[in-house]
Amino acid sequence: MNKYTLQDIAGYETEKQEAKKLITILQNYDEYVKDGIFLPKGLLLVGEAGVGKTLLATAIINESNVNLVTLNSKDENIIENIKLAFNEARKSKPSILFFDEIDSFIGARIEFSDLQRRAIQTLLTEIDGLNNSNGILLIATANDKSCLPRSLLRSGRLEKQMTLTLPTFEARENIFDLYLSKHDIFNDISRESLSKKTNGFTGADINNLINEVLIDCKINKKKPTIGDFEKYIPTIIFKDVKRENDKEQLKYIISHEIGHFITTYILKNEIPSITVDRYDTVTGYVKRENKNMNFIKLSSLEDDLTIVLGGIAGEKAIMNDMTTISDGDVKKAEEMIKNAISVGMFGFDCYYPINEKRGPNIVVSDSKISKIENKISEYMNRTLEKGVKIIKENIDIYNKLKDELIKEGSLSSEKISKLLKGER
């Protein structure tokens, strides 16, 4: 196991403070037991892949420096191994019993196999057999807590839980600083600038991005720039290499992506980067800095929708046409409006919790359904027309960017800023 400690983890200050408490108890176990303080039986670390669950667990294990027993969920003899693992942990107190990716074994709650049910019951029996933990801390990680049976999550079992979310802007800046500081060639690279460009990245994504740039600079014997990082950001996002788009489609893709850009630039005063290269099934995209699309206000909803539909507006305003490139944008815009309806943003005459399943006793009148559908159509049409108008009024921006996009395939926000000023 790698020798990571809490100092190797940037961000997650609250989680690290909680981890330090557990480490302190494990390091001074006899003293705490003497004072009537017992170790929690279980700690569950939850979060999507790459956020650092295993890294945090490893840091707790390494700093505690106590007996470690690991469980492998992929082992066919899982039931016997659960029993053996707990027996082994009991031999040396205190101990940590580590079960990585417990949800990958347990799977969907409603589809447990006979083996899964017996393994879960064995695990519950072993945990319940511990008296005030008996000096054993079970640490488990999971990408999706909803896959786990509730019986495993109640007090006295995996009772202590931490959810590791995607790093904030400040946390990403700290993560970049942690990793970049290990290499002198990155001394002049702005951590703040990189953090702005990597909204939605996990710690693992950031580490992979830095490694891609290191490889590039090593092979080409050059000093890294912000542009080198921007070049590999799509590779990390889409987990694919860059490909060229079909030349016939490219003019539509450019009008689509510049449409997104113009509406963003005019309505939000932002200069996002633009890519018209293909990554997997993605034909292009506009990357805004540090934008959380899960947090939307009614006062900004119309502008946000105009930007989402800006690609369609670009096709209509520039090409006087529309393509299937826009399919994802339409679905995203409709989902945003439905979410607004479901929390009563438009008043309660058309309110309905759309994202919840309709039970047999829930009746929705035809008039309410009609109001909801009309509200969706109203906002979609109004914001699309607004986008078309904005793009036509600012067609000079399209003319300044299109040739360079054809030539380069992608433009950084810094490069676009120069082009808009008439610089090269």
Secondary structure, 3 states (H helix, E strand, C coil): CCCCCHHHCCCCHHHHHHHHHHHHHHHCHHHHHHCCCCCCCEEEEECCCCCCHHHHHHHHHHHHCCEEEEECCCCCCHHHHHHHHHHHHHCCCCEEEEECCHHHHHCCHHHCCHHHHHHHHHHHHHHHCCCHHHHEEEEEEECCHHHCCHHHHCCCCCCEEEECCCCCHHHHHHHHHHHHCCCHHHCCCCHHHHHHHCCCCCHHHHHHHHHHHHHHHHHHCCCCCHHHHHHHHHHHHHCCCCECCCHHHHHHHHHHHHHHHHHHHHHHCCCCEEECCEECCECCEEECCCCCCCCCCHHHHHHHHHHHCHHHHHHHHHHCCCCHHHHHHHHHHHHHHHHHHHCCCCCCCCCCCCCCCCCCCCCCCHHHHHHHHHHHHHHHHHHHHHHHHHHHHCHHHHHHHHHHHHHHCEECHHHHHHHHCCCC
